């Protein structure tokens, strides 16, 4: 195969691929949100917000259902969330320091 015909074939394949990718839209989840948007939304959350969301998910709640609860019940759940957040955030720092002490 000569170089010229090889380059012609490569440029044909590249242009075919480029035409195919230009026409496609980002894939969307069933909710209508693209995977990129969902990732960016999650990446922009603070560690505390991620932990809070995980705790709420374990309780089978979301922010809207929590906000619609009676004040006493919501306060009790918020207290549980705060205690769990404190436990998780401080335990990670303790482990980090323990690993440094073991290495040193």
Backbone as CSV, one residue per row, in Angstrom:
resi,resn,N_x,N_y,N_z,CA_x,CA_y,CA_z,C_x,C_y,C_z
1,UNK,0.847,-1.180,0.000,0.000,0.000,0.000,0.887,1.235,0.000
2,UNK,0.581,2.160,-0.850,1.371,3.371,-0.947,0.927,4.364,0.124
3,UNK,1.826,5.243,0.470,1.568,6.252,1.494,0.384,7.130,1.105
4,UNK,0.300,7.519,-0.139,-0.781,8.393,-0.592,-2.148,7.764,-0.398
5,UNK,-2.275,6.494,-0.773,-3.574,5.833,-0.605,-3.887,5.591,0.869
6,UNK,-2.852,5.345,1.656,-3.040,5.174,3.101,-3.554,6.460,3.733
7,UNK,-2.932,7.588,3.375,-3.359,8.874,3.920,-4.771,9.220,3.463
8,UNK,-5.106,8.882,2.244,-6.461,9.124,1.750,-7.469,8.326,2.558
9,UNK,-7.153,7.082,2.828,-8.043,6.219,3.618,-8.189,6.743,5.050
10,UNK,-7.077,7.158,5.644,-7.115,7.705,7.005,-7.967,8.969,7.046
11,UNK,-7.793,9.871,6.105,-8.578,11.107,6.111,-10.060,10.816,5.883
12,UNK,-10.377,9.804,5.077,-11.776,9.420,4.866,-12.396,8.912,6.162
13,UNK,-11.669,8.073,6.895,-12.174,7.535,8.157,-12.330,8.646,9.197
14,UNK,-11.356,9.538,9.260,-11.419,10.642,10.223,-12.594,11.561,9.917
15,UNK,-12.801,11.901,8.651,-13.918,12.791,8.298,-15.260,12.113,8.558
16,UNK,-15.323,10.808,8.340,-16.550,10.064,8.614,-16.843,10.070,10.111
17,UNK,-15.798,9.869,10.904,-15.952,9.885,12.354,-16.335,11.276,12.844
18,UNK,-15.709,12.314,12.304,-15.998,13.684,12.715,-17.439,14.044,12.382
19,UNK,-17.912,13.641,11.230,-19.294,13.937,10.847,-20.265,13.223,11.783
20,UNK,-19.932,12.015,12.188,-20.808,11.251,13.076,-20.854,11.877,14.466
21,UNK,-19.707,12.338,14.993,-19.676,12.897,16.339,-20.274,14.288,16.408
22,UNK,-20.230,15.052,15.342,-20.805,16.393,15.355,-22.319,16.364,15.470
23,UNK,-22.945,15.335,14.948,-24.395,15.262,14.922,-24.990,14.753,16.229
24,UNK,-24.192,14.084,17.039,-24.736,13.485,18.256,-24.831,14.517,19.371
25,UNK,-25.836,14.348,20.191,-26.003,15.179,21.372,-25.545,14.374,22.569
26,UNK,-25.210,15.037,23.678,-24.827,14.286,24.862,-25.976,13.381,25.299
27,UNK,-25.615,12.171,25.714,-26.648,11.243,26.156,-27.274,11.759,27.442
28,UNK,-28.570,11.604,27.537,-29.295,12.078,28.711,-29.818,10.890,29.495
29,UNK,-29.856,11.074,30.785,-30.431,10.075,31.667,-31.949,10.128,31.511
30,UNK,-32.662,9.132,32.028,-34.124,9.168,31.950,-34.727,10.431,32.570
31,UNK,-34.010,11.038,33.519,-34.508,12.252,34.156,-34.346,13.478,33.265
32,UNK,-33.652,13.340,32.140,-33.454,14.460,31.234,-32.172,15.228,31.500
33,UNK,-31.341,14.767,32.428,-30.097,15.424,32.770,-28.952,14.614,32.162
34,UNK,-28.020,15.295,31.512,-26.897,14.570,30.918,-25.972,14.071,32.021
35,UNK,-25.194,13.067,31.714,-24.257,12.508,32.690,-23.227,13.555,33.103
36,UNK,-22.825,14.397,32.167,-21.866,15.455,32.477,-22.447,16.435,33.481
37,UNK,-23.696,16.854,33.260,-24.331,17.791,34.186,-24.499,17.170,35.569
38,UNK,-24.878,15.901,35.609,-25.046,15.213,36.892,-23.711,15.121,37.620
39,UNK,-22.643,14.813,36.884,-21.319,14.730,37.490,-20.888,16.083,38.039
40,UNK,-21.043,17.131,37.233,-20.632,18.462,37.680,-21.423,18.918,38.895
41,UNK,-22.703,18.612,38.926,-23.526,18.974,40.073,-22.996,18.286,41.333
42,UNK,-22.663,17.015,41.219,-22.136,16.266,42.364,-20.745,16.756,42.751
43,UNK,-19.913,17.080,41.769,-18.542,17.512,42.043,-18.498,18.871,42.737
44,UNK,-19.497,19.688,42.506,-19.517,21.028,43.110,-19.985,21.021,44.567
45,UNK,-20.480,19.888,45.028,-20.949,19.799,46.414,-19.762,19.719,47.366
46,UNK,-19.957,20.273,48.556,-18.927,20.156,49.581,-18.968,18.742,50.161
47,UNK,-17.892,18.313,50.812,-17.917,16.988,51.448,-19.067,16.853,52.448
48,UNK,-19.344,17.911,53.184,-20.437,17.866,54.153,-21.785,17.673,53.453
49,UNK,-21.984,18.336,52.318,-23.242,18.190,51.590,-23.384,16.787,51.016
50,UNK,-22.276,16.207,50.546,-22.332,14.829,50.038,-22.720,13.857,51.148
51,UNK,-22.105,14.041,52.318,-22.423,13.172,53.454,-23.872,13.365,53.862
52,UNK,-24.337,14.611,53.897,-25.734,14.892,54.254,-26.687,14.188,53.287
53,UNK,-26.387,14.274,51.998,-27.227,13.609,50.998,-27.236,12.094,51.198
54,UNK,-26.077,11.523,51.538,-26.006,10.082,51.790,-26.831,9.686,53.012
55,UNK,-26.760,10.491,54.060,-27.527,10.206,55.274,-29.017,10.286,54.982
56,UNK,-29.429,11.326,54.264,-30.838,11.463,53.906,-31.297,10.292,53.040
57,UNK,-30.449,9.853,52.132,-30.805,8.718,51.272,-30.976,7.451,52.100
58,UNK,-30.110,7.255,53.091,-30.252,6.089,53.973,-31.567,6.129,54.736
59,UNK,-32.005,7.343,55.082,-33.276,7.519,55.794,-34.466,7.538,54.831
60,UNK,-34.172,7.383,53.539,-35.185,7.432,52.474,-35.927,8.767,52.472
61,UNK,-35.133,9.843,52.598,-35.655,11.210,52.587,-34.888,12.024,51.561
62,UNK,-35.439,13.171,51.213,-34.724,14.163,50.436,-34.975,15.512,51.092
63,UNK,-34.339,16.557,50.563,-34.460,17.884,51.179,-35.909,18.373,51.201
64,UNK,-36.661,18.083,50.142,-38.049,18.553,50.068,-38.919,17.876,51.125
65,UNK,-38.769,16.557,51.264,-39.581,15.854,52.260,-39.178,16.254,53.668
66,UNK,-37.892,16.523,53.879,-37.429,16.981,55.188,-38.024,18.352,55.515
67,UNK,-38.063,19.232,54.546,-38.600,20.576,54.764,-40.095,20.554,55.040
68,UNK,-40.803,19.548,54.531,-42.253,19.494,54.735,-42.657,18.797,56.031
69,UNK,-41.695,18.314,56.806,-42.005,17.628,58.068,-42.373,18.631,59.151
70,UNK,-43.077,18.145,60.181,-43.329,19.011,61.344,-42.006,19.432,61.985
71,UNK,-42.017,20.580,62.637,-40.784,21.168,63.177,-40.051,20.245,64.155
72,UNK,-40.786,19.553,65.028,-40.139,18.698,66.030,-39.425,17.521,65.369
73,UNK,-40.110,16.883,64.429,-39.528,15.728,63.747,-38.334,16.155,62.902
74,UNK,-38.452,17.283,62.225,-37.362,17.791,61.393,-36.150,18.127,62.264
75,UNK,-36.395,18.737,63.436,-35.289,19.083,64.337,-34.569,17.824,64.820
76,UNK,-35.326,16.771,65.108,-34.710,15.524,65.562,-33.846,14.914,64.456
77,UNK,-34.340,14.934,63.235,-33.571,14.386,62.118,-32.347,15.244,61.832
78,UNK,-32.503,16.557,61.894,-31.358,17.456,61.683,-30.281,17.210,62.740
79,UNK,-30.708,16.925,63.972,-29.761,16.636,65.044,-29.012,15.343,64.740
80,UNK,-29.725,14.318,64.276,-29.075,13.054,63.903,-28.070,13.282,62.772
81,UNK,-28.472,14.082,61.807,-27.589,14.369,60.670,-26.343,15.102,61.149
82,UNK,-26.520,16.080,62.024,-25.376,16.841,62.533,-24.408,15.941,63.296
83,UNK,-24.941,15.037,64.117,-24.074,14.118,64.863,-23.314,13.185,63.924
84,UNK,-24.010,12.670,62.920,-23.371,11.770,61.959,-22.320,12.514,61.134
85,UNK,-22.633,13.735,60.718,-21.663,14.553,59.980,-20.406,14.768,60.823
86,UNK,-20.606,15.144,62.074,-19.471,15.395,62.966,-18.639,14.130,63.130
87,UNK,-19.320,12.989,63.303,-18.613,11.730,63.488,-17.795,11.382,62.246
88,UNK,-18.408,11.495,61.081,-17.707,11.128,59.850,-16.567,12.089,59.527
89,UNK,-16.799,13.369,59.693,-15.760,14.337,59.352,-14.588,14.281,60.320
90,UNK,-14.845,14.065,61.590,-13.738,13.985,62.547,-13.029,12.648,62.475
91,UNK,-13.734,11.580,62.155,-13.071,10.281,62.073,-12.116,10.232,60.888
92,UNK,-12.433,10.907,59.796,-11.531,10.942,58.651,-10.243,11.672,59.013
93,UNK,-10.359,12.747,59.768,-9.169,13.480,60.165,-8.331,12.657,61.139
94,UNK,-8.987,11.931,62.041,-8.261,11.093,62.981,-7.480,10.012,62.252
95,UNK,-8.105,9.375,61.260,-7.429,8.325,60.500,-6.252,8.888,59.727
96,UNK,-6.410,10.081,59.183,-5.328,10.682,58.411,-4.118,10.910,59.303
97,UNK,-4.356,11.424,60.503,-3.253,11.655,61.440,-2.639,10.361,61.919
98,UNK,-3.455,9.342,62.107,-2.952,8.052,62.567,-2.029,7.435,61.523
99,UNK,-2.345,7.587,60.261,-1.514,7.025,59.198,-0.167,7.728,59.158
100,UNK,-0.155,9.022,59.387,1.099,9.765,59.391,1.956,9.314,60.569
101,UNK,1.321,9.120,61.727,2.063,8.670,62.897,2.663,7.282,62.673
102,UNK,1.936,6.397,62.008,2.444,5.064,61.753,3.634,5.073,60.817
103,UNK,3.599,5.954,59.840,4.678,6.036,58.875,5.918,6.647,59.497
104,UNK,5.735,7.651,60.316,6.857,8.372,60.914,7.465,7.552,61.983
